Amino acid sequence: MQHLIEFAVFFGKVLTIFVAIAGIIFVIAGLALRSRMKPDFQVDDVNEKLDEFERHLGSVVFDKKTQKAVEREQKEQRKSKDETHSRKIFVLDFEGDMDASSVKELRDEITAILTVARKGDEAVICIESPGGTVHGYGLGAAQILRLKTAGLKVTACVDKMAASGGYMMACTADKIIAAPFAIIGSIGVLAMVPNVHRLLKKYDVDYEEIAAGEYKRTVSMFGEITDKGRAKFREQIEDTHVLFKSFVNSHRPQVDVTKVATGEYWYGVRALELKLVDALGTSDEYLFEQRRSSRIFGIKILPKKKISEKLQELLGAISTKVVDRILNAMAANSEHPNLR
């Protein structure tokens, strides 16, 4: 009988472990399936957020009578807005790196907006970028143009920096607002290629590069850079610069491109004088001004997490709950030492 009891206990432990593992696998599979079915999509009601600020701070600053009057005014304003026909503003944040990798999320965010937006609505793009690859930022600019093609007004806000590729994106907007000391401009093209050919030659290391096409490779990291290859590479850089200047000129004809396309950058105050931007201010200031006349929504598609990251979060949450239960039990036991 004792052996049967021990076997039953052992079997129960094994079964418990098996159920736990199966449960974890089931949860992981569910997370993977849900991640494929829908993106991590976040929508913030900016109006509600600002109203909350007003209510909470108002309850401290104002007396009860004044606070009730403020809340009454808010309710009347909400009632007066036709939720289906009022003007809407969609806010997007773009933080650029060298490869413009955030364009991946930006294109989906813009697609999402276009499913519900109507002509006359507005998109506010908050751009922060030092620039990077031509093709990456060119695609970013093309995504913003989709909004204009659909009949939306586009406003670009630059709080810190929109340089080079960042300005390529910003200049597509109907209006550019920049903070007084935001960095604007840098309409130029830069390419750097390190070359270790002489080092390899010094140590008798052979390097062969076989290409079909006269200009398939103009300069390379390991091969010898010829005058002909260098000249062709410079020609390609100059042609890219011409395309960049033409793009800026087509979207901001009020700018004297020959004067600003020197690769220099300017702070917001000087950029306004050069007509690179239309007004000085911050994105917070602009949205705060629009809150009474528009419904404002912040749109953000979050990068998808790997299964390993989701599993780590799940196991962390489970362990936290277990620890909490143990601590609660210990606390209850210490409060009632006579209970067993």
Secondary structure, DSSP 8 states (H G I E B T S, - for coil): -HHHHHHHHHHHHHHHHHHHHHHHHHHHHHHHHHHHHS-EEEEEEHHHHHHHHHHHHHHHHS-HHHHHHHHHHHHHHHHHS-TTTS-EEEEEEEE--TT-TTHHHHHHHHHHHHTT--TT-EEEEEEEB----HHHHHHHHHHHHHHHHTT-EEEEEESSEEETHHHHHHTTSSEEEE-TT-EEE-----------HHHHHHTT-------SSTTS-SS-SSS---HHHHHHHHHHHHHHHHHHHHHHHHH-TTS-HHHHTTS-EEEHHHHHHTTSSSEE--HHHHHHHHTTTSEEEEEEEE----HHHHHHHHHHHHHHHHHHHHHHHHHHHHH-TT--
